[in-house]
Amino acid sequence: MWLSIIVYTTTALAYFALGMHAARREQRLLATTGKHLPFYSWEIIASVLLFATVAGLRYGTGYDHLMYLSQYNYLSEGHNIFRNFEPGFVWLMKILARNGVHYFFFFALCAALQMIMLLWGIRHNKRLMPWMGLLLMTNYYFLYFMNTIREGIVASFLVASVPALVNRKWIIPAILALIFGTLHKSAYFLFPLTALLCVVRWKELSRRWHLAIFLMMVIIGAMPWWQVWVMKAFRMIAPTVGYGYYVKSINEFIATGGHWPHIGPNSLAGLLIKLILIWTYPLLRAHYKDDRYLPYFFLLFFVGACSHNLLVNTDHYILRLLDSFLLCTLPLTAYLLSYQWQTRRRWALTGMLALCCSYIYIEMFKSTFYPTKMNLPVIYHFFLNPNL
């Protein structure tokens, strides 16, 4: 547990320091030259390398890490993998494993792709960097990327594509979507939906409507009859979207008849964060009135938040499909924290940080004192000493 606390906390603080330094440098550049800090600045390069290193050195951190590791080791020994991965992902694993490259570099490369695209999506406003870096390690995002490696790459690509799509530059993102679809099929479904949400000029709803729709999704998502209906519908498309492996698990869920949701401190905190973001969005819209991308990050967040709470009580493989939109919670929360910092709302900033950054420490507490199969992958282990 202590190793995990050290790794998560020091990495989060390192990201915050790098992001704050980059944000201040950019403000000085804008004041003197009117130009933004280049994306290839040393702070961003250091952030990518740090994320890649922490991801590459882990062992068993993230629910699917050991599964991916076993596939990689099979390939390095000359065998074929036994999971039906997309061809691009298999090719990437093969080209590294068959040439004797240590698995550290494979996992580091996947994490580097995730981080590069995540930072590319907010390159227009580097004041978001310190807060995104802090949240990345102390909320659920690091575990999300470490578990759903392929889906995480697609999700970060969607964040990166927002500025281009808003500016009507869709050709390069469309080509990249075809490429990333060879890593996970969800890109073929999610990118067109993202493009539709970003290209069409949607009429913004009022705060009251946003709250009403969101709370309705929360209530419906808690109903067992709804869960069974969703699982039956998903069973028909599961093989098409790359989830045919889970059909047996889907049938088992349907046989249970659904269940009422389990509520804990982190699920309540997550719900409260979403409500706060919806409530404060009009304030952010007024403060960042010249930011063209904020409304679309909010729109993608809202779609992700509604779909998440509508499906949260079904099963994880359904959530993975649309939770890619929920990754926009990260930049949107960074907007709010940056706003609170800039306007010197210290108590609000302190409360929001406590709400957001407590997630990983609660999970580590559960993993240490109430260890289960679902909790243990939160604990960080180095591959050089997995038992530490």
N, C-alpha and C positions, 0 to 999 in steps of 0.2 A: 504493500500500500504506500509506503513512504517513497519508494522509487517512482511510483505513478504520480504522487503529489508533486515531487520535484520536477519530473519531466513535463507534466501538463502546465504547472505554474511557471516554471522558468521559460518554457517555450512561448507561452502566452505573453509574458512580460517582454521577451525579446521581440516578438512581433509588434507589440505596442510601441516599444522604443524605436524600432526601425520605421514603423508607419508614421510616428509622430515626427521623426527626423525628416522623412520624405515630404510630409505635408508642409512642414515649416520651410523647407528648401524650395518647394514649389511656390509658396506664397511670396517668398523673396524674389523668385524669378518672375512671377507675374507682375510684381510691383515695379521691377527694374526693366524687364524686357518685354513683358506681355506674353511670354511663352510658358507653356506647361513643362514640368519636369519630364524628361524623356522616359519612356517605359522601361528602357534598358538601364535605368539608374542602378547604382550599386545596392541601394536599399531593397529594391525589388528582386534583384538577382540573389541577394543574401536571404530574403524571405523564401524564395523558391527552393534554394539549396537547403535551408533549414527544414522546411516541410518535407522535402524529399528524404533527407537524412533520418529524421525522426520516424517517418513511415517505413523506410527501408530497414532500419535497425530493429523494428518490433518483431515480436514472436507471439502469435496467438491473440493479439490485440485486434478486435474486430471479429464478428461472428464467423465470417467466411474465410478468414485469413489462412487457417490451417488447411482448408479445402483447396484454396488456390496454391498454397505451398506444395501440397502433395501432388497436384497436377504438374506443377513446374518440375518437381523432382522426378516424376515419371518420364517426362520428356527428356530431361538431362541424362537419364539412364538409357535412352533409346526406345522407350515404350511409347504407346499412344495414350492420350488422355481418355478418361472414361466419362467425362461430362460433355454435353453437346453445346459447346461454346460457339459463338459467332466466328466466321473464318478469319477476320482481321485480328481478333484477339488470340486465336490459336496460332496464327502466323507470327505475331509479336512474341508470344511465349516460346515458340519453336526456334526462332532465329537467335534468341538469347540463350535458351537452355541447351540447344544442340551444339552451341559454340563454347560451352563451358563457362558462361557468364554466371556469376553468383547471383542467387535470387534477391539479394539486397538491391542490386541494380534494377531488376525488373520491378520490384515494388516501389523503388525510388523514382523510376521513370514514370510510372502510373500516377504517383502523387505529384510529381513535377508538372505533368500535363494538367491535373486538376487545379493546382495553384496558379499556374500561368494564366489559364483562362479565367479563373475567378478574379484575378487582379486586372486582367485586360478589360473586364466588364465595368470596372470602376475607375479606369485610368483618367477619366475626365475630372474626377474629384478625389484627390489623394488625401483629403481630410477624413475620408472614410477608412483609410488603411489601418490606422492604429486600433480602431474599434472593431473592425472585421477580424484583425489578427487576434485580438483579445478573446472575442467570442468564438473564434474558430476552435480554440483549444479548451475553453471552459464550458461551452455549451455542447450540444450533441453533434456538431458538424464534423469534428475530427473523426469520431466513431462512425459517422455516416459514410465518410470518404473511405475509411479503412475497411469497412464491411462491404458496402456496395461499390466495389472498385470500378466496374464497368459502367454502372448506372451513374456513379459519381462523376466520371469523365463526361458523360452526356449532360448531366445536370449543370456542371460548371461551363460546358460549352454553351448551353442555353443562356446562362448569365452573360457570357462573353458576347453573344450574338445580339443582345438587346440594343446597344448603341448603333450597330450597323443597320439593323432592321428599322429602327426609328428614323434613321437617315436615308431610308430607301435603298440601301446598298445590300442587296440580298443575294447576289450571285456567289460571292466567296463563302458566306455562311451556308448557302445551299450545297455547295460542293463539299464543304467540311462536314455537313450533316450526312451526306452519302458515305463519307469516309468513316465517321464515328458510328454510323449505323452498322459497320462491319465489326465494331467492338461490342455494341449492344443494339438490338433491333428497335428499342424504344425511341431512338433518334429519328427513325422514319415516321413515327407518329407524333412525337413531341415537337419536333422542329416546325412542321407545318402549322401546328396549333399555336406555337409561340409566334411565328410570323404573322398569323392571322390576328393575334391579340396586339401585336406591336405595330402593324401596318395600318389597320383600320382605326380611324379616329372615333373611339368610343365616347359616348356621353357619360360623364362622371356622375355617379350616384351620390346622394347626400350621405352624411355620416349615419343618419337614422336608418336608411335603407341598407347600407353595408352591415350595420350591426344586426338588423333584423334577419337578413339572409344568412349571415354567419351563424347566429344562434339557432336558426331553423335547421341548418345542416348538422349542428351539434346534437340537437334533439332527435332528428331522424336517424342519425348514425348510431345512436344508442339502442335502437329498437332491434330485438333479435330477428323478427320477421324480415326486416330490411337486409340484415346481414346475409341470411340464407338466399334471398332473391339475388343479391349481388354476386354471391359465390356461384350460383347456378349460371348466371349470365357470363361471368368471367371464365367459367369452365369451357365455354364454347369458343372463346378467342385465345385461350392460354397458349396453345401451340403456335399460333400466328405471331404473337408478340414475344416469343422466346421463353415462355414459362410452362411449356409442356411437361417439364420434369416434375411440376408440382400438382399434376392432375389428381394423383392418389391422395395427396394431402387435402386438396379441395373437396374431394368426395367424403373424406373423414369429417371435415368441418360441417358439411351439409347434414351429415347424419346426426350431429349433436343438436341441431335445431337453433344454433346461435347462442349468445350469452349476453348478459348485462355487463357493461364496461367496468373494468377495475380502475380505481382512482387512487393516485398517490401524489406525493408532493411535486414530482417533476411534471406529471401530466397536468396538474392544476396550474403550475407555473407556466407551462407552455400555452395553456388556454388563456391565461391572464396576459401573457406577452402579446398574443394575437389580438386580444381585445384592446390593449393599450395602443398597439400600432394602428388599428382601425380608428380608434378614438382620436389619436393625435395627428392622423394624416392631414386634415385640413390645416393644422399649424405648420406642418412640414411643407405643405404645398405653398403656403404663403411665404415662408422663410426662404425656400429654394425656388423662388418663382422663375428664375432663369435656367433652372436645370430641366432639360427636356426629357431626361430619362427616368426621373423619379416617378411620374405617373404610371409608367409601364412596369417598373419594378413593383410598384404597389399593386397593379392589376394582376401581374403574375403571382405575387404573394397571395392576393385575395383568392384567386382561383385555386392555388395550392392549399391554402388554409381551409377553404370550404370543402374541397375534395378529400383532404386528409381527414377532417372530422366526420365527413360523411362515410368514410371507409375505414376509419381507424380501428373499429372493432371487428373487422373481417379477418384479414391475415396479412403478414408482412409483404408477401410477394405482390399483392394487389396495391398496397401502399407505395411500393417502390416505383410503380409505373408513373404515378402522378406526383409523388413526393419530390420529383425533380423541380417542379415549380415552387415547392415549399422552400427550396434553397434560397429563393429571393427574399426570404425572411432575414437572411444574413445581411445583405447590403441595406435593406430597409431599416433594420434595427440600428445599423451603423449610422444611417442618416439621423435617426432620433437621438442617439447618444452624442453625435457631433453637434446637433442643434442644442442639446442641453448644455454641452461644454461651451459652445460659443456664446450662448445667452446667459451663462453663469447660473443656471438653475441647479445648484449643487445638491439640494435634497432630492430632487427628482432624478438627477443623474446617479446619485448614490443608491437610491431605491431600485432603479432600473438595472444597474450593474449587479446588485445583490440578487435580483430576480433571475437575471440571465446567466451569471457566472457561477451560481451555486450548483448547476446541473451536474457537472462532472464530479464534484465532491460528494454529492448525495449518492451518485452511482457508485463511486469508489467505496463509500461507507457500506452500501448494500452488498457489494461484491465481497467485502472483507468479513462482515459480520453475519450476512445472510447469503452465503454463496450458493448460486444455482447455475445451471447450464447457460441461462440467458444473461446472468450478471457477470460471470467470470471474465468474458472477453473485454470488459472495460479496463481491467488491470493491465498496465503496461509492463511488458517483459522485453529484455534485450535478447536477440537470438544467440548471442555469445554465452548467455547464462540464463536460460529460460526459467529456472527455478528461483531466481533472485526476486 
